[in-house]
Structure formats: C-alpha cells, structure tokens
Amino acid sequence: MLARRLFKRIGVLLTASGVASAGLKTLFGRRRCASWLASTRPLQGLTAVVTGATRGIGRGIAIGLAESGATVYITGRTLKGGKDTLGSLEEVQQTIKDKGGECIALQCDSADDRQLEQLFKRVERENGGLDVLVNNAFTIPQPVSDWMGKPFWQSPAKLWDVINGVGLRSHFVASALASPLLLQRKGLIVNVSSWGGVRYIFHVIYGIGKAGMDRMAADMAEELKPHNVTVVSLWPGKVRTENFYKLLQENDPLTKGVLDPYLSESPLYSGRAVAALASLPPHKRLKRTGSVQVTAELASEFNFNDEDGTRPPSFRSLRFLLPSGVKALKGKEQLVPDIRIPWWLIKTQASPKFS
C-alpha cells in the first residue's frame, strides 16, 4: 500500500512538467559546484541537432550543448518572436551567441518529412556528419482543457495525429534520416520522453506516445549498437517550461494543485544531462544504449548543477517524494537521504502489467 501511494505521488507530481541504480549512490548528495561542462567545453568540435528548440526542454538542451562547446543546429516553426509567442529560434540563437556558443537556427516543421530531409542534407553538407541528435519536437494542443482529463472516447481522432505526429512519428523520421550521419561519428540519439511512458499522465494518447518513444529508443539501439551509435530515452522531472508558467497564470482547475515549482528543474538541467552523455567516449556511452536516463540522476553521477546552482533530486528519490508529500519536510529536503526507489519496484507499479 505504501508503494502504491508513493508511485501515485510520483505520477501526480510529474504531471506538472508537461513532459519529465537503485538505492545508495549518495546519501546526502554531492557538494555543490559550478558546471564543469561550461568551463571545460568537452563537446568542442562536435555537431548537434535539437528539434523543437524554440522553447521549453528543447531550448534548454540546445543551450546546454552549446555551453559545452558543441555547434548546435536548432529547429522549430517560429523564427521570430512576438507578443503571442512563447519563444523563437532567433531568441534562442541570440542567447547562445551571447554565451559565446555557436548556433544555426533553421525554420523547420517536423511534421513535414521533406523539410526534415533538407535539414539533414544541410547538416551533412556543412559538417560531413553528425554527433548528437536530440528528438524533442512536440505539440501540446491548446487549450489543454479541450483534451486533458477527458476520456479517450470523447476525444477526436485528430488528437492522435497532433500529439504523435510532431512527436513519435517525426522522431522516427528524423532518426532514420540522421542515422547515416551518426554512423560516421559513433554518435548519440536522445529521445526526450517522460514518466508518462509507464504511468498514466494527461491522456491515453499522450501515454502511448511516450511509451513509443522509450520503445523506439530500445529497438533502434538493437540495430545501431553494431555501428557504435548510442540511443537513449531521457526522462526529466518537473520542468519549469514556458507552458508550465502559462498554466500557473491561467489557474486552470485541471492543473491546479499539481503545478508546484517545488523541487522542479529548469530546462537547462536536461541540457547539461545530454551534454554529459555526449561527453563520454563512444565505447563507454554505448553501455547505456537502449536505456532510460533520468536527468537528475545524471546530475548526481556527473556532478553538475541546475542553472541556479541547486541539484534537484530524482523523482524516485526519497528526497523528492517525502518533502513533496509531508508538509513538515518541505524546504528541508537536504535532511532526507537521497535514497532512490529501485527500478524493480517501480516496474511493479508500471504498465503494462503481466499476470
């Protein structure tokens, strides 16, 4: 019963993100430090593509890769910002340039296969290959009240195409087009997924898409491993995206109570996680292929922090779960050991279940 309550808590808390080894890796966390990724720039000379990078997690990943030295191609549909937009390619490109990074902004609709094809042809023409592909582009239908919390039989069929068109399908197409370039450099593919792949969040169609992202990473890993290309799924936690704050301001009854920024992550946290993975030698990185990698757990392993200098814990850590559920511990999370619920126990609460 306790396990069920804990995992229900995880599902509710991670709903707020719009996205995100067992036991005793650390008891009380590692000492806070500046980001060694930005100071050492281990990705100097590498080329990366991040789809859907105008805002949110994609924006954070693009900045994280660039601050670590990579040349980053960013894609999205919105080239220029405006009062009705939450972000744009030009804004992200300028942010990266202001930090001393290199960024090429390309307007590209991931729903259009021909545009994706042109994207990777240009990357090959200008670089001869590719080191990192981040599959992040995703459409959140607006307003969320039209679909979130409604049973699937009351949802229009087109919702499937909207959520999983620019998402699961476009990521398959991008991976297929990018793989010949990645083969040349023993590269890395990162699928941005979430806890929603194993636990109900938002809607049936959302969960199917995230489960598909994880399975796609696992199966592509089987075929790419002989070529020394690594494929992983990345699970962020609660992420303070532009949509996160937008929903907070709207005070929608559907999301009220779960949009708590406590122990949440900035999008850059995921960016530094991807940069840390990309910094590994290909033969070491390949040991992780086909797996799920959790942003906060990579932070602990590689000793990097979020942009504000903190280190938010993993969603399966007692340091995350207990303060989120016990008011007396809120703000005192450092008193709670950073002990993680083992994956085998999580799997007993995940779906599908086998009997």
C-alpha positions in Angstrom: 0.0 0.0 0.0 2.8 2.4 0.8 4.5 1.7 -2.5 1.2 2.4 -4.3 0.9 5.7 -2.5 4.5 6.7 -3.4 4.1 5.9 -7.1 0.8 7.7 -7.2 2.6 10.7 -5.8 5.3 10.4 -8.5 2.7 10.4 -11.2 0.8 13.4 -9.9 4.0 15.4 -9.3 5.4 14.7 -12.7 2.2 15.7 -14.4 3.2 19.3 -13.7 6.2 19.1 -16.0 4.3 18.6 -19.2 6.7 16.2 -20.2 9.7 14.8 -17.4 20.9 2.3 -9.9 18.8 1.6 -7.1 19.5 2.6 -3.6 22.6 4.2 -2.1 24.5 6.1 -4.8 24.6 9.1 -2.5 23.0 9.6 1.0 23.1 13.4 1.2 24.2 14.5 -2.3 27.5 15.7 -3.5 29.0 19.1 -2.8 27.5 21.9 -5.0 29.9 23.0 -7.8 29.9 25.2 -10.8 29.2 23.4 -14.1 32.4 21.8 -15.3 30.7 21.3 -18.6 30.6 25.0 -19.3 34.2 25.6 -18.0 35.9 22.7 -19.9 33.7 22.7 -23.0 34.2 18.9 -23.7 32.0 19.0 -26.8 34.2 21.4 -28.7 34.2 20.3 -32.4 31.0 18.3 -32.2 27.9 18.9 -34.1 24.4 18.5 -32.7 20.8 18.9 -33.9 18.0 19.7 -31.5 14.4 19.6 -32.9 11.7 21.7 -31.3 14.2 24.1 -29.7 12.3 27.4 -29.7 11.3 27.0 -26.0 11.0 24.6 -23.1 13.2 21.5 -22.8 14.5 21.8 -26.3 15.7 25.3 -25.7 17.4 24.2 -22.5 19.1 21.3 -24.3 20.3 23.5 -27.1 21.8 25.9 -24.6 23.4 23.1 -22.6 25.1 21.6 -25.6 26.3 24.9 -26.8 27.8 26.0 -23.5 29.7 22.7 -23.5 31.2 23.6 -26.8 29.1 21.9 -29.5 27.9 23.6 -32.6 24.1 23.3 -32.4 21.5 23.3 -35.2 18.1 24.2 -33.7 14.8 23.7 -35.4 11.3 24.9 -34.9 8.4 26.6 -36.7 8.7 30.0 -35.1 11.6 32.0 -36.5 10.9 35.4 -34.9 9.4 36.2 -31.5 6.2 38.2 -30.8 3.8 39.1 -28.1 1.8 35.9 -28.8 4.7 33.5 -28.9 6.4 31.7 -26.0 9.8 31.6 -27.8 11.5 31.7 -31.2 14.5 30.4 -33.0 16.1 33.8 -33.2 15.8 34.4 -29.5 17.5 31.0 -28.6 20.2 31.6 -31.2 21.0 35.0 -29.7 21.0 33.6 -26.2 23.6 31.0 -27.3 25.7 33.6 -29.1 25.6 35.9 -26.0 27.1 33.0 -24.0 29.9 32.5 -26.6 28.4 29.5 -28.3 27.7 28.5 -31.9 24.1 28.1 -33.1 22.5 27.7 -36.5 18.7 28.4 -36.5 16.7 26.6 -39.2 13.0 27.1 -39.5 11.7 23.6 -40.0 8.3 22.0 -39.4 8.9 18.5 -38.1 5.5 17.4 -39.4 6.9 17.8 -43.0 9.2 14.9 -44.0 10.7 17.0 -46.9 11.7 19.7 -44.5 13.4 17.2 -42.2 15.2 15.7 -45.2 16.5 19.1 -46.2 17.7 19.8 -42.7 19.9 16.7 -42.6 21.2 17.2 -46.1 22.4 20.7 -45.0 24.0 19.3 -41.8 25.9 16.7 -43.9 26.9 19.3 -46.5 28.3 21.7 -43.9 29.8 19.2 -41.4 30.2 15.8 -43.2 28.5 14.0 -40.3 26.6 14.4 -37.0 27.5 13.7 -33.4 24.2 14.2 -31.5 20.5 14.2 -32.4 18.0 15.2 -29.8 14.4 14.3 -30.7 12.4 16.8 -28.8 9.8 18.5 -31.0 6.4 18.0 -29.6 3.0 19.6 -29.9 0.8 20.4 -26.9 -2.7 21.0 -28.2 -4.1 24.3 -26.9 -6.2 24.9 -24.9 -5.3 21.9 -22.7 -8.8 21.9 -21.2 -10.1 20.6 -24.6 -8.4 17.3 -24.1 -6.6 16.9 -20.8 -8.7 14.9 -18.3 -11.2 13.8 -20.9 -11.7 10.0 -21.7 -10.2 8.9 -25.0 -13.7 8.1 -26.4 -14.6 11.7 -26.1 -11.5 12.9 -28.0 -11.4 13.5 -31.7 -9.3 11.1 -33.7 -7.2 14.1 -35.0 -5.8 14.5 -31.4 -3.7 11.3 -32.1 -2.2 13.0 -35.2 -1.5 16.3 -33.4 0.2 14.7 -30.3 2.0 11.8 -32.0 2.6 13.4 -35.4 5.1 16.0 -34.3 6.4 13.7 -31.7 6.6 9.9 -32.1 6.4 9.9 -35.9 8.6 12.8 -36.6 11.2 11.5 -34.3 11.3 8.2 -36.2 11.7 10.1 -39.4 14.4 12.3 -38.0 16.3 9.3 -36.6 16.2 7.5 -39.9 17.5 10.5 -41.8 20.2 11.3 -39.2 21.5 7.7 -38.7 23.8 7.6 -41.8 25.4 10.8 -40.5 25.7 9.4 -36.9 27.2 6.2 -38.1 30.3 8.1 -39.3 31.0 9.5 -35.8 29.7 6.8 -33.4 27.1 9.3 -32.4 24.2 9.7 -29.9 20.4 9.9 -30.3 18.4 11.2 -27.3 14.6 10.8 -27.3 13.1 13.3 -24.8 10.4 11.2 -23.1 8.9 11.1 -19.6 7.5 9.0 -16.8 4.2 9.1 -18.8 5.6 6.1 -20.8 4.9 3.8 -17.9 2.3 5.5 -15.8 -0.9 7.3 -16.8 -0.5 11.1 -17.3 -2.7 13.6 -19.1 -4.4 11.3 -21.7 -4.3 7.9 -23.3 -2.7 9.3 -26.5 0.0 11.1 -24.6 1.0 7.9 -22.7 1.1 5.9 -25.9 3.4 8.5 -27.5 5.8 8.4 -24.6 5.8 4.6 -24.3 6.5 4.6 -28.0 9.5 6.9 -27.6 11.0 4.6 -25.0 10.4 1.5 -27.1 11.8 3.2 -30.2 15.0 4.0 -28.3 15.3 0.4 -27.1 14.7 -1.1 -30.6 16.8 1.4 -32.5 19.6 0.6 -30.0 19.5 -3.0 -31.1 20.1 -2.1 -34.7 22.5 0.7 -34.1 24.7 -0.9 -31.5 26.8 -2.9 -34.0 27.6 0.5 -35.5 28.6 2.0 -32.2 25.7 4.5 -32.1 24.0 5.0 -28.8 20.3 5.6 -28.4 18.6 6.5 -25.0 15.4 8.0 -23.7 15.7 11.0 -21.3 13.3 11.4 -18.5 13.3 15.0 -17.0 11.5 15.6 -13.7 9.1 18.6 -13.2 10.4 21.2 -15.6 9.7 24.9 -15.4 8.9 25.5 -19.0 7.1 28.5 -20.5 3.9 26.3 -20.7 4.4 25.5 -17.0 4.2 29.1 -16.1 1.4 29.8 -18.6 -0.7 27.2 -16.9 0.1 28.6 -13.5 -1.1 32.0 -14.5 -4.3 30.6 -16.1 -5.2 28.8 -12.8 -6.9 26.0 -14.7 -8.8 23.6 -12.4 -7.4 20.7 -14.3 -3.8 21.6 -13.3 -4.3 23.5 -10.1 -2.6 21.7 -7.2 -0.1 19.8 -9.3 1.8 22.8 -10.8 4.1 23.2 -7.8 7.5 24.5 -8.7 9.0 23.0 -5.5 11.9 20.7 -6.4 11.4 21.4 -10.1 14.1 21.7 -12.8 15.0 24.3 -15.3 15.2 23.2 -19.0 18.9 23.7 -18.8 19.2 20.8 -16.3 18.2 18.5 -19.1 20.6 20.3 -21.5 23.5 19.6 -19.1 22.4 16.0 -18.8 22.6 15.5 -22.6 25.9 17.3 -22.7 27.3 14.9 -20.0 26.2 11.9 -22.0 27.7 13.3 -25.2 31.0 13.9 -23.4 31.5 10.2 -22.8 33.8 8.3 -25.2 31.6 6.3 -27.6 32.6 2.9 -26.1 31.6 4.0 -22.6 28.4 5.7 -23.8 27.4 2.5 -25.7 27.0 0.7 -22.4 23.9 2.8 -21.8 22.3 2.2 -25.2 18.6 1.3 -25.2 18.1 2.6 -21.6 16.2 5.3 -19.8 18.4 8.0 -18.4 16.9 10.3 -15.7 18.1 14.0 -15.8 18.6 14.3 -12.0 20.4 11.0 -11.7 22.8 12.1 -14.4 23.4 15.3 -12.5 24.4 13.2 -9.4 26.6 10.9 -11.5 28.4 13.6 -13.5 28.4 16.2 -10.7 26.7 19.1 -12.4 24.0 21.5 -11.1 21.0 23.3 -12.4 21.3 26.9 -13.6 20.6 28.3 -10.1 23.3 26.2 -8.5 20.9 23.7 -6.9 20.7 20.0 -7.7 17.0 18.9 -7.8 16.7 15.2 -6.9 15.4 12.3 -9.0 11.6 11.7 -8.9 12.3 8.3 -7.5 14.4 9.6 -4.6 13.0 9.9 -1.1 14.4 13.4 -1.1 11.9 14.2 -3.8 9.0 12.1 -2.6 8.9 12.7 1.1 9.1 16.6 1.2 6.6 16.7 -1.6 4.1 14.7 0.5 4.9 15.7 4.0 4.4 19.5 4.7 6.8 19.5 7.7 9.7 18.5 5.4 9.0 21.0 2.7 12.1 23.3 2.4 14.1 20.8 4.4 14.8 18.2 1.7 18.5 18.2 2.5 17.6 16.4 5.7 16.2 13.5 3.7 18.7 10.9 2.4 19.0 10.8 -1.4 17.9 7.1 -1.5 16.2 6.0 -4.7 13.4 3.6 -5.0 14.8 0.7 -7.1 13.7 0.2 -10.7 12.4 -3.3 -10.0 9.9 -1.9 -7.5 8.9 0.9 -10.0 8.2 -1.8 -12.6 5.7 -3.5 -10.3 3.6 -0.3 -10.4 4.2 0.4 -14.1 2.2 -0.7 -17.1 1.6 -2.9 -18.9 1.3 -5.5 -16.1 1.9 -9.2 -16.7 -0.1 -11.8 -14.8 
